[in-house]
Amino acid sequence: MPAAPAPRRFAILDMYAGAPNQGLRCLEDMLRGGGPGAAGGGEVTVFATRGRGEVPGLDFDAYFATGGPGSPFEGEGTAWEAAYFEFLDRLLDANRRPGGAPRHLLAICYSFELLCRHFRLAEVTRRRSPSFGVMPVHLTPAGRTDPLFAGLPDPFYAVDNRDWQVVQPSSRALDALGGRVLALEKVRPHVALERAVTAMRLSPEVVGVQFHPEAEPESLLAYFRRPELRRDIVLHHGEAKYADVLAKVADPGLLARTYRTVIPNFLRAALAGRG
C-alpha cells in the first residue's frame, strides 16, 4: 500500500504586528482546508515578521505575506523589514536557479507595498483620502491573460482598505525582473489623479495585490455588523458607504467570486508538479 502523501506546508508572513484583523484568520482557515481551493488543506506556519522579524526558510509549498495597518515606511531601518527584504531576495534568487522547485509568493496589500519599495518597482505614496469598501478591480491586457485572475470578469470586485497606493510603475525595473502590471484601481473620471496599481507580477512565481483576496464574505459580513465597527465606519465614511459595503459583501456575484478564485488560482500554480 503506497504511503500517504506528505501534507502541504504553507508559510504566512504576518505583517499585522498583533493588530486586530480578519485577514490573517481568513487566510489561515482557507489554507487549512476551511475554504475553496486549498488542495485538501495543509499545515500552516505563521511567522511574526513585522512583530519579531521571523521569516520562513525556502522549504514550504507556498508563501503568503499579509496586509497590515499603518505606513509602509515605518519599518525603514528596522530589523524586521531587513529580514523581510532579505527573504524576498533569497526567494527570487532561488527561483532563478535551474532545476529547483519553484517557490511561489502572494504578497497582499501592506506586503505588496513593501515589495514595490524594495525592488523599486513603483512609487508608494499616501492617498489623498483613504480607500475603503468593496471596489472594482480593472484588469490590464496582461492581467486578462494572467492565470491568477482566470475565471474572473473585468472588472471584478474585492475588499480595499488602504491609506497608501502604488503609482508610477517603473518599466525599467519591471522589465529587468520580467514583471508586468496586472490591474488598476477603479476609474475616476472626475478626479485628475493617476490610477493606482492594484496587482503586479514580478515573475512567474511572485505576485502582489493591493486588495484582499482572502476576505471571506460570510465572516466579513458578521464582522462589519458588530456595533463598534458599524459606528466606526459610519463615523469615518458615512451611513451610505456602510450600507453599500454590506450590500456588496452579501452579493454572491461580487466578493464571493473573488474569494473562490484568486487564492485558489494561486495555489494551483504553486502546487503544480509537487505530487
N, C-alpha and C positions, 0 to 999 in steps of 0.2 A: 504494500500500500504506500503510495507516494506521500512524502511528508507535506504537511500543510505549509502553504507559502508564508513567509515572514510577514508580519503586519507592516503596512505602510507607516513611515515615520515622517511627520510634518513638524517643521520648526516655525514658531511665531516669534518675531522680534517685536516686543511690546514697547510702544512709544507713549503710552498713556501716563507713565510715571505715577501710578496709583490714583489718577483722577477717575471719578465715576464715569462709566461709559457703557454702552450696549455693544459696541463694535467688537471688542475682544471676546465677549461671551458668545455672540452670534457666530464669529469665525471658529471658535473652539467647538461649538455644537455641530457646525457643518462638517468640520474635518473629522470629528469623532463618529460621524455617521448619523447625526440628527437632522441633516439637511440633504438636498439633492446633490448628486454628482461627486460624492466623496469616495467613490470607488470602493464601497463597502466599509468605509471608515478607516481609521488608523490611530496610531499613537501620536499624541500631540505634546510637544515640549515647548513651554513658554519661556522666553529669555527676557529678563528685565533689562532691556538695552538702555532705555533712557533713564531708568531709575538707578541701575547698578553697573552699567557698562557691559552686561552679559551679551555674548553673541554665540551663535552655533558654530560647530565645525561644518565641514563640507560633506558629511555622510548622511544627510537627510534626503528624502524623496522629493520634497518641495518646500519652498520657503515663502513666508508671508511677513511683510513688515507693515505694522498697523498705522492708523491715523493717531492723532493725539492733539491735545489742546495747546494753545499758546503760539509764540513766534517760532518759525523755523530757523531763526538766527540766534535764539537764546543759548544754544549749545556750543556756540563758537568758542574754541579753545578748551573745551571740556574733554575729559577722558572718555565719556560715553559717546560723544559724537565722533571722536577719533576712532573708537572701536567699531562703530557702525560703518564709517567710511573705509576702514581697513578691511572689514568683512566684504563690502561691495567690491573692492579691488581684488581680493582673493577669489571671489566667486567668478568675476569676469575673466580673470587670468586663467582659472581652471577650465572655464568653458572654451577658451581659445586653444587649449592643448588637444591635439588629435587623439582619438581613441578612448577618451574617458566618457563616463556617463554625464549627460548634460545636467546642470543644476539650475532649476527654474525658480525665479523670484517674482512675486507680485508685490509691488510697493503701493500702499494705499495712502492717499491724502497727505498727511504730515510727512510720512516717509518718502513719498513721491517728491515733495518739495525739497527735502534734503538731498535726494538722489540727483535732482536737477542742479542744485547748488554745487554738489561735489564734482560732478562731471562737466559743469559749466555748460549745460545744455540749453539754458534759457535764463531769463531774469526772474527772480522770485521777489514779488513786491506786495505791499499791503493793498488790499482793495479799498476803493473809496467808501464803500459800505459793505457790510457782511452779506454773504450769500447763504440763504437758509431755505430749505424746503425740498420738495421732490421736483427736480428740474430736468428739462430736456438736455440730452447729450447728443450733439450733432457729429456724425462721422465724416472724416475726410475721405478722399478717394482711397488712401492707404488703409484707413480704418474699415472701409466697406468690404475689403478682402482679407482683413486680418482674422485669424482663427479665434481670437479672444471674443469677438463680437458676432460670430456665426450664429444665425438664428434670430438676431435682434433686428427690429425695424430701425429706420433712420428718420427722425431721431428716436432714441429710446429714453427712458426716464430712470433717474437714480437719486439717492439721497445726497444732498450737497449742504455742507455746513462748514464754512471757512471764512476767515478774515484775510487770507492771503491768496495769491494767484501766481501761476506760471505764465509768463508772457515773453514775447520776443525770442522765440526759439532760434538757436544758433545752427544754421545749416552746416557750417564747417564742423562743429562738434558732433552733430548727428551723423554726418557723412563719415566721419572718422570711425565711429562705432558701428556704422551700418544701421543707424536708428531712423525713426520716422515719427511724425506727429500723426496720431490716430483719431483724435476727437477734439472738439472745441465746445465751449460753453454756449448757452442759448444766444440766439440772435437778438440784438438790442438796437433796432434801427433808430431809436430816439436818443441813443447815448453815443457820443463821439469818442468812444474808447475801444481799444483793441480787445478782441475776444480772447479770453484766456484759454490755454491748452488744458484739456481735461483727460487726455490719455496720450501716452508716448511709449513707443517701443524702442529700447536701446539695442536689443539683439534678439535672435530667435528665442532666447531663454529668459530675458529680463524685460519686464514691462511695468509701467507705473500708471496709476489712475488717480485723478483728483477727487473723484466721488467715492461712495461707499457701497461696493457691490456685495458686501457681507450683510447688509441691512435686511433682516428677515421681517416681512410685513406684519405678521400676527403679533409677535412680541414687541415690535416697534409701535404698533397701534396702542397696545396696553401701556407702553412706556409714555407715549405722548398724552395719554388720558390721565396720568397722575395729576392731582390737583396742583402740586407745586410746580410741575413742569408746564402745565397749561398756563398758570399765572405768569411764569417767566416768558413764555413765547408771546402771549398777548401783550405783555408789558413792552417787549422789545420789537415785536413785529406786527402787532395788531390782531384784532379778532378775525378779520377776513383771511389773513395769512394762516392763522391757526385752523380755521375751517377748511381752507384749501389743502393744507398738509394732511389732515385726517382723511379727506376725500380721496386724495391721490394715493396715500398709503393703502387704503382699503380697495382701490381699483385693481382687480386681478390682471388687467392688461398692462399695468404700468410697472410698479416696483417689483411685484411678484415675478414678472417675466425676467427682469434683470437678475434677480436673486437666483432664479433657476438656470441662468445661462452663463454669466461671466466667470464666476469661480469654477463651476463645472467644466467649462471650456478650457480654462487654465489648467485644471487638474488632468484633463485628458491628455493635453500636450506634455505635461510634466511627467506623467506616469507611463507614457507610451514606450514600449520596449523594455520595461523594467520587470516583466514577468507577472 
